[in-house]
Amino acid sequence: MSPSIKQVTEPALITNRPAPLDQLKLEEYTGNYYSQEVDSKLTISLQDEQLIITPYSKDIFVLVPKSVDSFRILNSKVIVDFDRQDGKHHRVTLYNSEGQKCFIFEVIG
C-alpha cells in the first residue's frame, strides 16, 4: 500500500512560478530508477495529481515543475533533472542546493 500525501501548494513567486504541466505530461516522468554509484533505487510516481519522488528511505517528496524536464523538490533547493533518449526519459540527475551534481539514476524495468 503506498503512502498517502495531501495535495501541497506553495506560494509561487513571479520568478519561481511552477511550469504548467498537464496530467499526461506528468505520467511521462514516472518509473523506477537505479544509481550504480550509490547502489540505490528511487521511484517517481503520480499521486493526488502531483509528481512525487520516493528514494530508498521511503520518504515522500513532492516535485514542483520548473521547466520541461526540470523539477525542484518542494520546500528545498534540490533540483531533479530528467534526460531524454529517443523521446523517452532514461536518466534522472539530482543537484544539491549549491547546484552541484550529486547522483545520477538510470531508468530500470
N, C-alpha and C positions, 0 to 999 in steps of 0.2 A: 504494500500500500504506500503510495507516495505521500510525502508530507504536504500539508495544505498551507498556502500563503494567502494573505489578503491582498487585493489589488493595492499597490502602493503608488502614490503620486507624490511628486515633489515640485516645488515651485520651479518653473522654467525661466531662467534668466534670458534676456534677449540674446546674449552672446553664447548661451549654453542651452538653447532650446532643443529638446529631443527631436530628432529627424522623424517625420511621419513614415511609418511602415504599416502596411495592411497585414491582416492575419495570414494570408497566403505567403507573403514575403517572409514573415517570421518563421514559418514552418521550414523554410529552406535552411535555416541555421541549426535545426535540431539534429541531434545524433550523439553518438558516443565517440570519445576521443581518447588517445593514449599518448603519453610522453615517455620516450625511452630514457631521456636524460634524468628524469626523476622517478621513473618506474611507477607512474601513477595514471589513473583514469579520471575523466570527468564526463559528466552528462550535461547536455544542453537540451532543454525541453520547453514546451509551451504549457503554461499553467495559468488559469484565470486570465487569459488573454495577454499574458506577459511572458517574455522570454526569460528563463532562469538558468543559472549555471549551478551544478551540484558537483563539487570536487569530491575527492576521496573521503573527506571529513564528514560528508553527508550534510553539511551546512547548505543553506539555500541562499543564493544571491540573485537579485533582480538585475537584468541587463537593460540599460537605458540607451536607445539608439542615438549615436552622434551623427552618423552619416551611413551611407550604404556600406556594409561590411565592417563597420566600426561601432563599438559599444563601450559604455562606461558602466562599471558596477555601481549600483545605486549607493549613494552616501559614501563614495570613496573616489579616489583619483586613479584607480586601476583601470586600464584600458584593455579591451578584448577585441582583437582584430581578426577577421576571417580572410583567408586567402582562397582564391578560386583556381580550379584547374578544369579545363573543358566545361566551363559554365557551372561547375558544382563546387561547393565548399569542401576543401580537403585538409585544411590546416587552421588551427587557432593559435594565435600568439598573444600572450599576456605580457603587459608592460606595467611596471610599478609606478608609483606616484611621481617619480622623477623622470619618467619616460624611458627608462632602461628596459630592454627586453629581458624577461625573466624566464619564461617557459614556452616551449612550442609543443603543441599536441596535434597529432595526426588523426584523421578520421579512421575509425575501425568499424568493421562489420558492415 
